[in-house]
Amino acid sequence: MRTMPITRSTPRRYAITALGALTFLLALASPSAAQIHSAIAGLTFAPVKTPQAQSLTVKDWIHQPTMIGGGFRGDLAERGFKFDATWTQFFQNSPDAGDTRVWDYGGKFDAKMTQDFSNMGWNGVTGTAHVAFRYGDTPLLAGGTFVPTNAALLFPENKDASARVTSLYLSKMFGTNTLLQAGRFDNLDRYEHTFTGGNGIDKFNSLAFVLPPLYARTIPPVAEGVFFTTLREAEPFVTVGLLESTEKGFFKNGATFYASVALPVKFFATPSHYVFTATASGTTATSLDQQPYVFIPALNAPLTTESNAWTFDFTFDQYLIWDPANKTGIGLFGMIGASDSNPSPVDIFGHIGVGGNSPIPNRSQDNFGVGYYFNGISNTLETTLAPLFRTRDENGFEAFYNVAITGWSKVSADVQFIDPFSVGSKTRGFFSIRWKLTF
């Protein structure tokens, strides 16, 4: 399944719209933004501290982490409001159903906001929101692959232009080591690990490293729920939660129980995480049911509906080289997990790799990753598809290098080689350029 290639008119309109949005955001970064800042300051409920005028040099602007900075952002932070906005574009070269290679273009805007309500008297209460907008092409099932090669452009929808509030929840701290969260959660945001995760805009592109398809029947990309977390040394130690199993209405197709525990072990004097995670769902589905990040050819095969699904996995990341002064380094990561196999389309999943900051001198703000994944197709799905075509377990390799052009502009080159799950499909190669701007 593929949308129109970049040579057609629709993506061009997307690009023009995106360019207009960029022009507006660049305008905010200009000196005229001071007028907007003054107007907003006059509407807030808390007193404003008048900062001393400081000239921003071009060098300072290039090295700061966001394109828009200065007093505008600082005064909002004093009132407890923080925001991050990014625009990420993808130029992708991939095979279609045959041997023809095509270029696709797509992009995504992400706006993340947090509001600390302590200055209103609600100590320890924070509100979080994430608004996502995507447009353009997504190479789905390209070359017969099962695991999508571009996770970022799958959400909120995998085609056309779409926008959605993917996160909207409240957090409450009890003391210094207990956290309660309730509302709507973007589970790509929650799956944030040292070398994996990243929503497909900061680290790897493939869904195998962004939100593993092992969770296809238990953790939807967006879900309402509640999580209770205890912290150890300011990091999650034990987390338990209850969330929707699918996006079919508010808990209309079962609930998922979530539990994870981080092992309190240290094998080296460098940062690390060793985590066991389990999920159990009361969902009702078949092995062919489509999910936002499970793409199986649509079939009219009669299937027995199954109830309940579960997963269990172990993840780790371990820095081997670590600079405590700059908090940069290089390390290993990995995951191995299993599921119920029916209705889950994946029975065993694993990935392993290396990543971190660039070892090239004076390029410590660059980052890279190299990873391999194994996606085991469940026996039930394999048997179901056997009359139409034979399937096998899928293997994939991905490598990326992310160049920090400025503090707020990063360009990444990404290459993937995949042995698709369809027997007879030859190894497929994918190449993409990713450009991310942080406003």
N, C-alpha and C positions, 0 to 999 in steps of 0.2 A: 504494500500500500504506500503510495507516494503522492504528495501534492505537487503542484505545478513547479517546474524548474525555474531557476532565477532569470532565465532568458525571457520569461513571459511578464505580462504587465502587472499582475497583482503584487508580487514581491517588490516591484519598483515603487508602487504606491505605498507599501509598508515602509520602504526605506525613506521615501520623501516625508512621510508622517514622523518617522523616528528622527530624521534630520531636523524637522521643525521643533520637536521636543528638546533636542540637544541645543539648538539655538536659544531657546527660552532659558534653559539651565545655565548656559554660558553667560547669559545676560545677568543672571543672579550673581555670578562670580565677579562681575564688573563693579566699579565704584558706585554705580547707581543702586546697587543692592543696599547701600547704606540707608537710602530713603525708605526702602521696604522694611528694613530692620527697625528704623525709627517708628514707623507706623505700627508694626507689631508690638514693639515695646510699650506703646501707649495704650494697648488693649489688654495687657496682661494684668493679673490680679496681684502680683507680688512686686515690690519695689525693684527698680533696676539700678544696678551698680554702673556708674558711668565710667567706662574704661578710658585710659589715657590713649590719645591718638598715637598710633604706631604705623609707620609706613611699611607696607608689605612689598618686599623686593621680588623681582621675577624669580630669583633663586629660591627664596622662601616658598613662593607659590608652587614651584615645580616639585619641591621636596615634601610639601605637606601631604598628609594621607588622603585629603578630600579636596575636590576642586573648589568647593564653596567653603570658606572658613571664616576666621576672624570673629569680630564681635557678634555678628548675626547668629552664629552657631553657639557661641559662648553664653550669650544672654538667655537663649532658650534652655541651655543646659543648667543654668542657675535656677530655672524654674522647674527643673526635673524632667524636661522634655528633650529627648535625643532622637535623631533620625539619621538613617543611612539610605541613600538612593543610588542605585547602580543601573547602568545600561550595558548589556552584554550582547555583542553581535557574533554570529557564527557564519563562516564561509566553509562549506563542507563539500568534499569530493568523495563520492561513494558509488558503488555499482547499483544498477537497478535490478529487476528480476532476471535479466540476462547478463551479458558481459559488457554492456554499454555503461560508461561512467558519466555521471552528470554532476553539475555543481548546484548546490542548494544554498539558499540564504535565509536566515531567520534571526530573530532577536528577542530579547526579554528585558523588561523593566522590573526592578524589584525595589519596593519602598518599605523599609522596616522602621517602626517607631516604638519608643518606650516612654512611659510617663510615670515618674516617681510621685506618688501621692502623699509623701511624708509632709510636704509643706501645707497640705490641707488638713493635717491632723491624723491621717491614716498611716501610721508608722508601719514600715515594712511592706506596704502594698504597692505593687507595680503593675501597670497595664502594658500589654504588648500587642502590636498589630503588624501584619505583613500583607501588603497588597502586591499582587503579581499580575503582569500583563505580558503576553507573548504574541508573536506574529511570525508569519513566514512559513518555511518548509521544514518538515521533519522526516528524516529517512527511516521509516518504519519497515521492519521485515526486509530491509535492503539486503539483497544477495542471499536471502533465506535465513537470516540470523534471527534468533529468538530473543536475546537480550538487547534492548535498544542501545544504540551507540551514542545517543545524545539525550541525557536525562533532563537537562534544563528546559528543552523545548517540548517536553511531554506535558507540562503543567502550566496553566490550569487545564488546558485542553491540548490534544496533540495535533490539531489542525486549525486553520484560519486564525483570525485575531480574537483573543479572548482575555478577559480580566476577571479577577476574583480576589476576595479577601480570604487568604488561606490561613491566617492566624488572627485570633482575637481572644485573648485570655488574660486572666488576672493571676498574679503571683503574690503569696503572702509568706514572709519570713517569720518564723517563730524562734526567737533567740538568734543564734548564729549558725546553727547546724541543722535546721529543719525547714523544708520548703514545701508549700502546698500550691498547686497550680490547677486551674479549672477554666474550661472554655473550649474554643476551637484551636486545634494545633496543626501546624504544617509539619508533617513527620519527616520531610527532608531537612527541615531546620533542626529537628531533634536528633537526627542521625548525623551528628557532628563529631568526628574523631580527628585525631592529630594529623593523620595522613590521608584519610578518606572522608567521604561526605562532601560538604562544600557546595551542594545544590547544583553541581555541574558547571559552576561559573568560576570556581577558585582552584579546583584540583582536577581530578579525573573527569572525563566526559561521560563514560559508559555508566549505565545504571548499575552495573555489577559492583562499582565502587562508591556510588552515590547513595543508593538505597536498595540493597540486594533483593532480587526477586524471590528469595526464600520467603519473604513476608507477604507474598501476593494475596493470600487468603486471610491474613490476620491483622495486618496494619495497612489501611488505605493511606494514600498520600495526604489527605486532609480528613480530620475526624474530630468530633466533639468528644471530650473526655475529662478525666481528672487524674492527676499524678501527685504522689506523695514521695518526697525524696529526703533522705538524711545525707548530710555532707560530712566529709572527712578531709581535713586540710583544704577546705574551700572547694572540693570537687565531689561529684556524686559518689556515694558509697552504696546505699541500697535504695532502689526506686521500685515502687509498685504503682500500678495504675489500672484504670478501667476506661476503655474507649470503644467507639463504634467499630464493627468489623468491616463494614462497607460504607459507601457514601449514599446509600439508598434511603435517605430520610433519617430522622433522629432515632438511632438504635432500632431501625425497622428490620434489620437482618442480623440480629445477634450482637453480642458484645464480646470484646477481647480483653482478657486479663493479661496484664504485662508485668513482668518482674525482672529486675537485673541486680546483680551484685558485683562490685569491683573488689577483686582480691587485694587485701592489704599487704602486698609483698613488694620487695625491692631486690632485684637481682643484680643491679648495677647502681652506681651513684649518679644515674641520669634519669630524666623523667620517663615514666612508663605507665601503661594501663593494661590490666588483665581483667576482662569482664565476661561473666556468664549471663546470658539473657534467655528468657523463656516466654512464649506467648501461647495462650489457649483461647480459642474462639468458638462461639456457638453458632457460627454462620451456617447457612444452608446454600449449597452451590454444587456445580458439577466441575469436572476437570477442564471443561472448555469455556466456562464462564469468563467473559472479558472483564478485566480490571484496568484501571488507568495505566498501570505499567506492566500488564501482561498482554502481549499481542500474539494471538493464535489465529490462523486463518478461519474465517467464519464457516461453520459446517452445520448441516442439518441432521447430524447423527443423533439418534435417540440415546440418551444417557440416563443412568440412575442418579437421582439427586442424593447427595451425601450431606450429613450434618456433622458439625464440629471439625476443627482444624487446629493443629498445634505446630510450634517450631521450638527448637532449642539450638543455641549457638554459643560459640566462644570466640571472642575477638581479643586481639592484643596489639599494642604498639610499644616499641622500645627504642629510645634514642641510643645510638652507639657512639656518636660524636656529638658533643654538646658544649656550647659556649654560654655559660650562665650570665655573662655580662650583657650580651646582645640577645640572649634567649633564641639562639639559632642552632641548627644542627642537622644531622642525618640519621635516619633510623629505619627499622624494619616494622612491618605491619602484617597482619593476617587475620583470617576468619575461617571457621569451619562450622557448618550447621546442617541440621536435618529437619524434615517436616513429616507430616502424616502421609504424604504422597497422594491422597485422594480425599477431598477435592483439590488439594494443592497440586499444581502442575510441575513443581520442582520438588524432588525428594532430597537431594544432597547438593549443597552449594559450598564453595570455598574460594577464597582468593588469598594471594600473598604477594608481597612486593617490598620495595624500598622507596623512600622519598625524603623530602626535607628541603632545606635551603641550599642554594647553589654553592658548590665548592670552588667556583671560579673566583679568583681574587677580586675584591671590590664589587661583587655581585651578590651580596648576602640577602638582598631584598627579592631576588629571583627565587623561585621554587620549582621543584621537579618531582616527578613520580614515575615509577616503572612497576607495572603489576600484571599478574596472570590470574585468570579466574577459570573455575570449573563449574558448569551449570548442569546438574544431573536431571534429565527429563524423567518424570515419574512413570512407572510401569503402566499405570492406568491411562495416562495420556498417550503413551507410545502405542498401546493396544488399540485405543480409540482411533488413532490416525493411521494405523497399519493398512486398512483397505485402500487408503488414498495415497499415502506415501510413507516411506520408512523414515524413522527418526533415530537420532543418537544423541548422546550427551554433547553439549557444546563447550568448546574451549576458546578462550580469547586472551589476547595480549594487548596491553595499552601502555604507551609512554607519552609523556608531555613535558614541555619545558615552558615555564611562565616567565616572561621578561618584564621587569618593572621599568617601563619607559620613563615614567615619572612616579611620584608617590601615589597618584590617583589614576594612572593609565597603565594597564598591563595587557600585553599581547602574548598569547600562548599558541604554540604549535603542538598538534596532537596527532598521533598515528596509532591505528588499531589494526590487528590482524586476527581474524576470527575463522575457526572451523565451524560452520553453521550446523544447526541441529538436524537439518534435512540431509539424509543420506544421499550421496551423489553430488552434493554442492561442494565445489572446491573452496580452498581457503580464500577469504575475501579481505581486501585491504581498504582501509578508510583513512582519509586525511582531512584535517580541519584546522582552520585558523580562528582563534577566539580573541575578541578585543573587548575588554571590560573597562568602563569608565565609572569612577566613584565620585558622586557629587556631594 
